[in-house]
Amino acid sequence: MKTFKPSMWALGLLAILFIGAPASATAAPCLVVTLTGTQGGPSAFQGLAGAGTLVTYGDEANGCRAVILQFDAGRGTSMRLSQLGITPGQLDAVFVTHVHSDHVDGLSDLLQMRWMQEFKRPKVDIVCAADAPAPPGHVMSCARLVVHAGDAYVQSGEIAQRRSEDKTRPEGGPAQVANVRTFASTDQPQVIWSSGEVRVSAVRSTHVAGHASYRVDTPAGSVVIGGDAGNDVPAPPRSSSTSDQVEALARGAQVIVHSVIHPVMGPGGGTGFPAPIYHRQSTATDLGAMAQRTGAQHLMLTHLIPPLGADRQGPYRLPKGAITAADYEAAVRAGGYGAALTVGGDLSSVRLPARK
């Protein structure tokens, strides 16, 4: 049998085609950050979804969606994802900053939909801080939240009924399509999840027990999701309402996504908003100062208290009428921040690198 022996010319041609191909032939990496919900707190206003941020990474060939990560999953998250053409089964991981209802009301919905329609996919990672004792004596537990995510559907009989239609669905319901991955919170950032070129780090931050903030690092850039983080000092006198841990986490990151409260809600602002709740959020002015110190290229405000166009936050009426994006921007700029700013609405998005 005759063996094929490539000529030196053929080998050289192969080298040109495969080894010496220009770098432009490789699809450039890209990162997209989308606010899936911007409602501040457990109120409801004009159909805004509850708190959530979608981070996707990939290249132009896959629409920047090789890795799909959801940070928090407030009310309506699945609806916002559907508007982006993303199903619950496509999520690689869900990261929880804390277990307040406005950040996790949509989690059971995501898991229920994945259990019903996409249960043959690998389990989705639910990543969050380990159980955290709170000063009053109770425990904040993301792990228990996930384990019991489908209890209402189990008790109502829906899980049994759906399994009677398709016995290949996991018997235990939505919790069985989730892989809970908890980490011990620390004051120093630590890598707690990775996939290929994507690394996610976490740091302890203050709001309620068990609160964590996250940073996603990719070759296309980095984004920090602060959640509802505030300063460890619960009230003035203090240098800032923002978190020192989040500030350290955000150094060198291009994008910061953070909950915000407008100074009008503060003591003396005429709204009657409870001071302890006000003080455990980061103000727009202090966020502007923090973003300026870290060198962030883009600050995205989310979880707005009060929402854009609202003349009240729940029962607390604003004395000067409805708040505007200009009001938030003025407060941020007063902190010295001069770079790009998004006063978030649902589905507001930032892409790295930006399209030319």
Secondary structure, DSSP 8 states (H G I E B T S, - for coil): -------HHHHHHHIIIIIS--GGGS--EEEEEEEEE-B-TT---TT---SEEEEEEEEGGGTT-SEEEEE---TTHHHHHHHTT--GGG-SEEE-S---HHHHTTHHHHHHHHHHH-TTS--EEEEEE--EE-TTS-EE-HHHHHHTTTHHHHHHTHHHHHHHH-TTS-TT-GGGGEEEEEE---SS-EEEEEETTEEEEEEE-BSSTT-EEEEEEETTEEEEE-TT-B-SS-SSSSS-SS-HHHHHHHTT-SEEEEEEE-GGGSTTSSS---HHHHHTS-BHHHHHHHHHHHT-SEEEEEEEES-TT-SEETTEE-TT----HHHHHHHHHHTT--SEEEE--TT-EEEES---
